[in-house]
Amino acid sequence: MNNLKKISTILSNGTKVEYNVILTFKSNQTNKNYVIYTDNTLDQTKKLRFYVAIYDPTSENPYLGEPATKEEWTEITNIIDSVIPVK
């Protein structure tokens, strides 16, 4: 049984793309909510390709934006490193 949560987006050409949610969390430092998700493809180094966005969990259609500061990316990277096993 597949219990993965999914998010989707519509590309500019009208194609709907679905992603698997890896993790959601709220940062104590920024007070923002983040979602880490993947399209299950691998990058050039054969590592799982993932994406990160800011979202509003209270909204029916949450706005997805990108983390902007170095501090945000440092925190996100640390969380990802602690959750996703390195092979």
N, C-alpha and C positions, 0 to 999 in steps of 0.2 A: 504494500500500500504506500502511495506517495503522499507524504505529509508536508512536502515543501510548499512554502508560500510563494506566490508568484506576483510580479508586477509587470505591467506592459506599457508600451509606448507606441505611438503611431509616428513613423518616419515621414519625412517631407514628401516621399513618393507615395504615401498612403499605405505602406506595408506595416502591419502590426507585428511587433517583436515582443516576445515574452522573455522574462528573466527570472531566475530562481533567487530568492532572497536567502542570503547566507546569515545575516545578523542585522538586528536593529538595536540601537542603544541611544541613550541620552547622555550627553557630555555634561559633567559637573563644572567643567571649565568654561564652556561657551553657552551652556543652557540650551543647546540646539539638539534636535533629534537627527540621527543619521541612519541610513540604510546602506548596507553593503550587499551587492548583488552581482550575479554572473550570468553570462550567456553560455557558459560551459564550453567555451573555446579555449585553446591554449595559445600563449604568445610565442614569440620566436625562440624563447629558451625553454619551451615545453612546460611553462607554469600556467596555472589557471588564470585566465583573464577575469578581473573583477572591476567593479565600478563602485563609486561612493556618491551619495547624494544627501542633501539636507531635505527633510520633509516635515510636514505638520500632521501628526497622527490624529489630531482632532478634526481635521477637514475631510469632507466627503471626497473631494478631489485634491489631495495634498500637492502643493507646489513642490517640485523637485528642483533644487538648486545645487550648485557645486560648492564644496568647501573652498574658502578663499585664502586663508592665512596659513603661514608656515606652522603655527602652533596647532591649528586644526589637523593638518596633515600628519604632524608628528604624533598626536594622540591617536588618530585613526590607524596609522601604520603600526603603532605599538599594540593596539587592540587586535588588528588583523594578524600580526605575528604571534599573538598569544592564542588565537582561535584556530587558524588554518595551519595544519601540520606541514612542515617542510620535509620533502623527501630527498 
